[in-house]
Amino acid sequence: MHEVGVAREILKLTLDKAGNKKVKSIKIELGDDGHTTPETLTNAFQMVAKGSVAEEARLEIRKVLGLESRVLELEVEK
């Protein structure tokens, strides 16, 4: 389950940036690694984010050419 590793990395980056603020949404560019789809990444993220400030975050995923995935933007509560 490659997507779980990707989801864990996204969660780590998100928590580092958000601190203790509740995360509303996360914009992500998803590289085409041949394994991870927006749907599988969303499911994996929901699983790994349970109990965190990102648990209810909405993922906005845009597929891009290349293998690199990255978090573009976070929306957190003020």
N, C-alpha and C positions, 0 to 999 in steps of 0.2 A: 504494500500500500504506500506507494511513493507520495501520494497526495497528503498523507498524514505528516510526513516530514516537512513538506512545503507549508502545510497549515501551522505546524509548530513554530516554524521560522517566522511566519507572518504574525502569529500571536506574540512571539518574543519581541519583535520590532514594535508592534502595536503597544504592548505594555510598557516598553522602555519610553516611548514617546508620550503616552497618555497619562502616565503616573497613576494617580488614584481616581481620575475622572472617568465617568462612564462613557464608553465609546458607542457612538450612534451609527457611524458608517465607516467603511474602509474601501478606498479605491485602489484597485490592484491591476497591474499589467501582468498577465499570465503568459509566460513563454511557452512555445509549443514543444514540449518535451516528448510528445507521443504517448504519454501516460495519463496526464492530469487534465481533466475537463473542468469547466466552471461548476458543473453540478457536483462532481466528486470532491472538488476543493471546498465547496460550500458545506457539504455534508461533513467532511473531515474537520473543517474549522469549527463547526457547531459542536462537534464532539470534544475537541481539545480546549475550546474556550469556556466550557461549562464551569460555572463558579467564579469566573473572572469578570473584570469590568467590561470585557468585550463579548460577554455571553450573548447579548441581544443585538450585537452589531449587524448591520446590513452590509453584505459584501457587494461591491460593484466591480465586476470582473470584466476586463477587456483582454481578449486574446491578441497576442502580438507575435510576429515572426521572431525567430531566435529562441534560445534556450533560457535566457535570463528572465526571471520574474522579479517584480518589485512592488513595494507599497508606494503609492503616489501621494495619497492624502488621507488624513483621518479627520473625522468630525466627532468632537467630544462635547459633552454637556459643559456648560459654563458654570 
